[in-house]
Amino acid sequence: MHRNTRIILGITGGIAAYKSPDLVRRLIERGAEVRVVMSRAAMEFITPLTLQAVSGHPVHQHLLDSDAESGMGHIELARWAEIILIAPATAHFMAKIVHGEADDLLSALVVASEATLAIAPAMNRQMWQNPATRHNLKTLVDRGVSIIGPGEGDQACGEVGVGRMTEPDEIAQQLLGDGIPQLFSGKKILVTAGPTWEAIDPVRGISNRSSGKMGFAIARAARDFGATVTMVRGPVNTTPPSGVECIGVQSARQMRDAVMSRVSGTDIFIGVAAVADYRPALQEDQKIKAKEPEIVLKLIKNPDILAEVAAREDRPFTVGFAAETRDLLANAKKKLWDKKIDVIVANDVSGEDGAIDNDTNAASLIHQTGVVQLERADKYRLAISILEKISVLMNPEPSTA
């Protein structure tokens, strides 16, 4: 995998722009860090919000943007990029970069950057065969620009021929090589994600802060590694990853029942959920009226899902998460030993950079014989690192002694 390869994906105004979110995902799967730049015409085909959601970063659109210039302006972007990929690249944009035009953000980046330039053309077959386009293509090739495609087939105009943008996975493969290795092909992975909600009455309850983002990232990464993935999630609004069986629950006891009914035959259990440790001893059927100056709420212990899974005779490889505000390693190691699990991933949830609600995270992965520090990254990339380490721990290389 090409870890942290910095790629600007430039999207121009062709119908093939609808493939761009998938292309972003394919690049990220291969370890790349992706920033998206859209031309004005591209926004007629797909929204910046969609690209922001899949890339995890704001989408850059305007050359003279006061907000962008105070953050990552066009010169900073040009210096940041290792690769600029234009996909789809229209005939019009090919002509612009041949002539060195720099009248919008994307064309200015091409002119201002020393990054490797690659384009994936997409246009009508007659436009592709036009002598001017062929001349521009030759000029770009002579300058060392990588040309990916185009392919042949049905086109949006109803014609058939050469001009279709190459499929996203093939573009990513040509640019970065093979995709994510199938480390868990044939394996079953069960993941918990999000908080639980312990009702006091029909409108009030006890919960833990959790966006579910890390659990969803683990489920998505496990799927991309080839596993059959089931996720039991608490009450969050995040859309489940495609290809992952998702079971929604509310309370810790519901989560426990869902896990125990599915854990048999599971190879790996990863408990990412922020399960409430306690629940009200009594749940009122009707809303409690705020009449008294104070009330006493009796709490009782919830089931320990992680410890129960680890105690099974047919236990899977068991991974827990620890959210701590102090003594991170000491508290996490104690949880590892007390619950008799294989791995624990420790998160610092204090301060503005804490794990909760953030799109990025850093963690310490603790196992029976050591600690691995995982650098801050977006949560999908962190999930990839966690699963790679789990794969090594499950399949240690034989000793050569």
C-alpha positions as CSV (number, residue, x, y, z in Angstrom):
1,M,0.0,0.0,0.0
2,H,1.2,3.5,-0.8
3,R,0.9,5.0,2.7
4,N,0.2,8.7,2.8
5,T,0.7,9.4,-0.9
6,R,-0.7,12.9,-1.3
7,I,-3.1,13.1,-4.3
8,I,-5.1,16.0,-5.6
9,L,-8.1,14.6,-7.5
10,G,-9.2,17.2,-10.0
11,I,-12.8,16.8,-11.3
12,T,-13.9,18.5,-14.5
13,G,-17.3,18.9,-16.1
14,G,-18.1,15.5,-17.6
15,I,-20.9,13.1,-16.9
16,A,-18.2,10.6,-15.7
17,A,-17.9,12.9,-12.6
18,Y,-20.5,10.6,-11.0
19,K,-17.8,8.0,-10.6
20,S,-15.6,10.4,-8.6
21,P,-16.7,9.3,-5.1
22,D,-15.8,5.7,-5.9
23,L,-12.5,6.8,-7.2
24,V,-11.7,8.7,-4.0
25,R,-12.6,5.6,-2.0
26,R,-10.3,3.4,-4.2
27,L,-7.4,5.8,-3.8
28,I,-7.9,5.9,0.0
29,E,-8.1,2.1,0.2
30,R,-4.6,2.1,-1.3
31,G,-3.3,4.3,1.5
32,A,-3.4,7.7,-0.3
33,E,-4.4,11.0,1.3
34,V,-6.8,12.7,-1.1
35,R,-7.8,16.3,-1.5
36,V,-10.5,17.1,-4.1
37,V,-10.6,20.1,-6.4
38,M,-13.6,20.7,-8.6
39,S,-14.1,22.9,-11.6
40,R,-17.2,25.0,-11.8
41,A,-18.7,22.8,-14.5
42,A,-18.0,19.6,-12.4
43,M,-20.5,21.0,-9.8
44,E,-23.3,20.7,-12.3
45,F,-22.8,16.9,-12.2
46,I,-22.0,16.1,-8.5
47,T,-22.0,18.1,-5.3
48,P,-18.9,19.2,-3.3
49,L,-20.7,17.8,-0.1
50,T,-20.6,14.3,-1.6
51,L,-16.8,14.5,-2.2
52,Q,-16.2,16.0,1.2
53,A,-18.0,13.1,2.8
54,V,-16.0,10.4,1.1
55,S,-12.6,12.2,1.2
56,G,-13.0,13.5,4.8
57,H,-11.7,16.9,3.8
58,P,-13.2,20.2,2.5
59,V,-13.5,20.4,-1.3
60,H,-11.5,23.2,-3.0
61,Q,-13.4,25.1,-5.7
62,H,-12.2,28.7,-6.2
63,L,-8.9,30.2,-7.1
64,L,-9.5,33.4,-5.1
65,D,-11.2,32.0,-2.0
66,S,-10.4,34.0,1.2
67,D,-11.2,31.1,3.5
68,A,-9.0,28.7,1.4
69,E,-6.1,31.2,1.2
70,S,-6.1,31.5,5.0
71,G,-5.9,27.7,5.2
72,M,-4.6,25.7,2.3
73,G,-4.5,28.0,-0.7
74,H,-3.6,27.1,-4.2
75,I,0.2,27.5,-3.7
76,E,0.1,25.4,-0.6
77,L,-2.0,22.8,-2.4
78,A,0.4,22.8,-5.3
79,R,3.3,22.2,-3.0
80,W,1.4,19.6,-0.9
81,A,0.6,17.3,-3.8
82,E,2.8,14.4,-4.9
83,I,0.3,13.5,-7.7
84,I,-2.3,15.5,-9.4
85,L,-4.9,13.2,-11.0
86,I,-7.5,14.8,-13.4
87,A,-10.5,12.4,-13.6
88,P,-12.6,12.9,-15.6
89,A,-10.5,15.1,-17.9
90,T,-12.6,16.7,-20.6
91,A,-11.3,17.7,-24.0
92,H,-11.6,21.4,-22.9
93,F,-9.4,20.8,-19.9
94,M,-6.8,18.9,-21.8
95,A,-6.6,21.9,-24.2
96,K,-6.2,24.3,-21.2
97,I,-3.3,22.5,-19.7
98,V,-1.6,22.1,-23.1
99,H,-1.6,25.9,-23.4
100,G,-0.7,26.5,-19.7
101,E,-3.9,28.4,-18.9
102,A,-4.4,29.1,-15.2
103,D,-7.8,30.9,-15.0
104,D,-9.3,28.6,-12.3
105,L,-8.1,26.8,-9.3
106,L,-7.6,23.4,-10.9
107,S,-5.7,24.7,-14.0
108,A,-3.6,27.0,-11.7
109,L,-2.6,24.0,-9.6
110,V,-1.4,22.1,-12.7
111,V,0.7,25.1,-13.8
112,A,2.1,25.8,-10.3
113,S,2.9,22.3,-9.1
114,E,5.9,20.0,-9.7
115,A,3.7,17.0,-8.8
116,T,3.4,14.0,-11.2
117,L,0.4,14.7,-13.5
118,A,-2.0,12.0,-14.6
119,I,-5.2,12.4,-16.5
120,A,-8.1,10.0,-17.2
121,P,-9.9,11.4,-20.3
122,A,-13.6,11.1,-20.7
123,M,-15.5,12.5,-23.7
124,N,-17.7,11.6,-26.7
125,R,-15.9,9.3,-29.2
126,Q,-15.9,11.9,-32.0
127,M,-14.3,14.5,-29.6
128,W,-11.7,11.9,-28.7
129,Q,-10.9,11.4,-32.4
130,N,-10.8,15.1,-33.3
131,P,-7.5,16.1,-34.7
132,A,-7.1,18.9,-32.1
133,T,-7.7,16.5,-29.2
134,R,-5.2,14.0,-30.8
135,H,-2.6,16.8,-31.1
136,N,-3.2,17.9,-27.4
137,L,-2.9,14.3,-26.3
138,K,0.4,13.8,-28.1
139,T,1.7,17.1,-26.5
140,L,0.8,15.9,-23.0
141,V,2.4,12.5,-23.6
142,D,5.6,14.2,-24.9
143,R,5.6,16.2,-21.7
144,G,5.5,13.1,-19.5
145,V,1.9,13.3,-18.5
146,S,0.5,9.8,-17.6
147,I,-2.6,9.0,-19.7
148,I,-5.1,6.5,-18.1
149,G,-7.6,5.3,-20.7
150,P,-10.0,6.1,-22.0
151,G,-12.0,2.8,-22.4
152,E,-14.4,1.7,-25.0
153,G,-18.2,1.1,-24.7
154,D,-21.6,2.7,-24.3
155,Q,-21.5,6.5,-23.8
156,A,-23.9,8.9,-22.2
157,C,-24.8,10.4,-25.6
158,G,-26.1,7.0,-26.7
159,E,-23.1,6.2,-29.0
160,V,-20.6,3.4,-28.7
161,G,-16.8,3.9,-29.0
162,V,-13.6,5.0,-27.3
163,G,-14.0,7.8,-24.8
164,R,-15.4,6.3,-21.6
165,M,-13.5,7.2,-18.5
166,T,-11.6,4.2,-17.2
167,E,-13.3,2.5,-14.2
168,P,-12.2,3.9,-10.8
169,D,-10.5,0.7,-9.5
170,E,-8.4,0.5,-12.6
171,I,-7.4,4.1,-12.4
172,A,-6.3,3.6,-8.8
173,Q,-4.5,0.4,-9.7
174,Q,-2.6,2.0,-12.5
175,L,-1.7,5.0,-10.3
176,L,-0.9,3.2,-7.1
177,G,-0.7,-0.5,-7.8
178,D,-2.8,-3.3,-6.2
179,G,-5.5,-2.5,-3.8
180,I,-5.9,-3.4,-0.2
181,P,-4.6,-7.0,0.5
182,Q,-7.3,-9.5,1.4
183,L,-5.8,-10.3,4.8
184,F,-9.1,-11.5,6.2
185,S,-10.6,-13.3,3.2
186,G,-12.8,-16.1,4.5
187,K,-12.9,-14.7,8.0
188,K,-15.9,-13.6,10.0
189,I,-15.5,-10.4,12.0
190,L,-18.1,-9.1,14.5
191,V,-17.9,-5.4,15.4
192,T,-19.8,-3.3,18.0
193,A,-20.1,0.5,17.4
194,G,-21.6,3.6,18.8
195,P,-23.1,4.3,22.3
196,T,-25.8,2.5,24.2
197,W,-28.9,4.2,25.6
198,E,-30.2,3.2,29.0
199,A,-33.7,4.6,29.5
200,I,-34.8,6.3,32.7
201,D,-38.2,7.0,31.3
202,P,-39.6,7.3,27.7
203,V,-37.7,10.5,27.0
204,R,-34.6,10.5,29.3
205,G,-31.7,8.2,29.6
206,I,-28.0,7.5,30.4
207,S,-25.5,7.2,27.6
208,N,-21.8,7.5,26.7
209,R,-20.5,10.0,24.2
210,S,-19.8,8.2,20.9
211,S,-20.3,9.2,17.3
212,G,-19.7,5.6,16.1
213,K,-17.2,6.8,13.6
214,M,-14.3,4.5,14.8
215,G,-16.5,1.4,14.9
216,F,-17.9,2.2,11.4
217,A,-14.3,2.7,10.1
218,I,-13.3,-0.7,11.6
219,A,-16.2,-2.4,9.9
220,R,-15.5,-0.7,6.6
221,A,-11.8,-1.6,6.7
222,A,-12.5,-5.2,7.7
223,R,-14.9,-5.4,4.7
224,D,-12.2,-4.0,2.4
225,F,-9.7,-6.6,3.8
226,G,-12.0,-9.3,2.5
227,A,-13.8,-10.3,5.8
228,T,-17.5,-11.1,6.2
229,V,-18.5,-8.3,8.6
230,T,-21.4,-8.0,11.0
231,M,-21.8,-4.8,13.0
232,V,-24.0,-4.3,16.0
233,R,-24.5,-0.6,16.5
234,G,-26.1,1.6,19.1
235,P,-28.2,4.7,18.4
236,V,-26.2,6.8,15.9
237,N,-27.2,8.5,12.6
238,T,-24.1,7.4,10.6
239,T,-25.0,5.4,7.4
240,P,-23.6,1.9,7.7
241,P,-21.0,0.8,5.2
242,S,-22.3,-1.1,2.2
243,G,-21.6,-4.8,2.3
244,V,-21.7,-4.9,6.1
245,E,-24.6,-6.6,7.9
246,C,-25.8,-4.0,10.4
247,I,-28.0,-4.7,13.5
248,G,-29.3,-1.7,15.3
249,V,-29.9,-1.8,19.1
250,Q,-30.5,0.7,21.9
251,S,-29.4,-0.7,25.3
252,A,-26.4,-2.6,26.6
253,R,-28.5,-5.7,27.2
254,Q,-29.8,-5.6,23.7
255,M,-26.3,-5.2,22.4
256,R,-25.2,-8.1,24.5
257,D,-28.0,-10.3,23.2
258,A,-27.2,-9.4,19.6
259,V,-23.5,-10.1,20.0
260,M,-24.1,-13.5,21.8
261,S,-26.5,-14.7,19.2
262,R,-23.9,-14.1,16.5
263,V,-20.5,-14.7,18.0
264,S,-20.4,-18.4,17.5
265,G,-18.2,-19.2,14.4
266,T,-16.8,-15.6,14.5
267,D,-13.0,-15.4,14.0
268,I,-12.5,-11.9,15.4
269,F,-14.6,-9.8,17.8
270,I,-13.8,-6.1,18.0
271,G,-15.7,-4.2,20.7
272,V,-15.5,-0.6,19.7
273,A,-18.9,0.4,21.2
274,A,-19.0,2.8,24.2
275,V,-21.3,0.6,26.2
276,A,-22.8,2.2,29.3
277,D,-21.5,0.5,32.4
278,Y,-24.6,1.1,34.4
279,R,-28.4,1.4,33.8
280,P,-31.3,2.6,36.0
281,A,-32.6,-0.1,38.3
282,L,-36.1,1.1,37.5
283,Q,-37.4,2.4,34.1
284,E,-40.5,4.5,34.4
285,D,-43.3,3.8,31.9
286,Q,-44.3,7.5,31.9
287,K,-42.2,10.7,31.8
288,I,-41.0,11.7,35.2
289,K,-42.4,15.2,36.0
290,A,-39.9,17.8,37.3
291,K,-41.7,18.5,40.6
292,E,-39.1,17.6,43.2
293,P,-36.0,19.7,43.8
294,E,-34.0,16.4,43.6
295,I,-34.5,12.8,42.9
296,V,-32.4,9.7,43.7
297,L,-31.5,7.5,40.8
298,K,-30.3,4.0,41.6
299,L,-28.0,2.4,39.0
300,I,-27.1,-1.3,38.5
301,K,-24.3,-2.8,36.5
302,N,-24.7,-3.7,32.9
303,P,-23.4,-6.9,31.4
304,D,-19.7,-6.9,30.4
305,I,-19.9,-7.9,26.7
306,L,-16.2,-7.9,26.1
307,A,-15.4,-10.1,29.1
308,E,-18.2,-12.5,28.3
309,V,-17.0,-13.0,24.7
310,A,-13.5,-13.6,26.0
311,A,-14.6,-16.2,28.5
312,R,-16.3,-18.4,25.9
313,E,-14.8,-21.8,25.2
314,D,-15.1,-21.0,21.5
315,R,-13.8,-17.5,21.9
316,P,-12.8,-15.5,18.9
317,F,-9.7,-13.4,18.8
318,T,-11.0,-10.6,21.1
319,V,-10.2,-6.9,20.7
320,G,-11.4,-4.2,23.0
321,F,-11.2,-0.4,23.0
322,A,-10.4,1.8,26.1
323,A,-11.4,5.5,26.2
324,E,-9.4,7.1,28.9
325,T,-8.8,10.7,30.2
326,R,-5.7,9.9,32.3
327,D,-3.2,7.2,32.9
328,L,-3.9,5.9,29.4
329,L,-1.5,3.0,29.2
330,A,-1.9,1.9,32.8
331,N,-5.6,1.8,32.7
332,A,-5.7,0.1,29.3
333,K,-3.3,-2.6,30.3
334,K,-5.4,-3.3,33.4
335,K,-8.5,-3.7,31.2
336,L,-6.5,-6.1,28.9
337,W,-5.5,-8.4,31.8
338,D,-8.8,-8.1,33.8
339,K,-11.0,-9.0,30.8
340,K,-8.5,-11.6,29.5
341,I,-8.6,-10.2,25.9
342,D,-6.0,-10.4,23.2
343,V,-5.6,-6.7,22.2
344,I,-6.8,-3.4,23.5
345,V,-6.8,-0.1,21.6
346,A,-6.4,2.8,23.9
347,N,-7.8,6.2,23.0
348,D,-7.2,9.5,24.8
349,V,-10.6,11.2,24.9
350,S,-9.5,14.4,26.8
351,G,-9.1,17.8,25.2
352,E,-9.9,19.1,21.7
353,D,-7.8,16.4,20.0
354,G,-9.5,13.6,21.8
355,A,-11.0,10.7,20.0
356,I,-14.7,11.5,20.6
357,D,-16.5,13.1,17.6
358,N,-13.3,13.8,15.7
359,D,-12.6,12.5,12.2
360,T,-9.0,11.8,13.1
361,N,-7.5,9.8,16.0
362,A,-4.3,8.5,17.4
363,A,-4.1,5.3,19.5
364,S,-2.0,2.9,21.4
365,L,-2.5,-0.8,20.5
366,I,-1.6,-2.9,23.5
367,H,-1.2,-6.7,23.3
368,Q,0.1,-9.4,25.6
369,T,3.8,-8.7,24.9
370,G,4.0,-5.1,23.9
371,V,2.6,-1.7,22.8
372,V,2.4,-0.2,19.3
373,Q,1.9,3.5,18.9
374,L,-0.4,4.4,16.0
375,E,0.1,7.9,14.7
376,R,-2.8,10.3,14.2
377,A,-4.7,9.7,11.0
378,D,-8.3,9.8,9.7
379,K,-10.2,7.0,11.4
380,Y,-10.4,4.8,8.3
381,R,-6.7,4.9,7.9
382,L,-6.3,4.2,11.6
383,A,-8.6,1.2,11.3
384,I,-6.5,-0.1,8.5
385,S,-3.4,0.1,10.7
386,I,-5.2,-1.6,13.6
387,L,-6.4,-4.5,11.4
388,E,-3.0,-4.9,9.9
389,K,-1.5,-5.3,13.4
390,I,-4.2,-7.7,14.4
391,S,-3.4,-9.9,11.3
392,V,0.2,-10.0,12.4
393,L,-0.7,-10.9,16.0
394,M,-3.0,-13.7,14.8
395,N,-0.5,-15.1,12.4
396,P,3.0,-14.6,13.9
397,E,5.9,-15.6,11.8
398,P,7.6,-18.8,13.0
399,S,10.7,-18.4,15.0
400,T,14.0,-19.0,13.2
401,A,15.9,-19.8,16.4
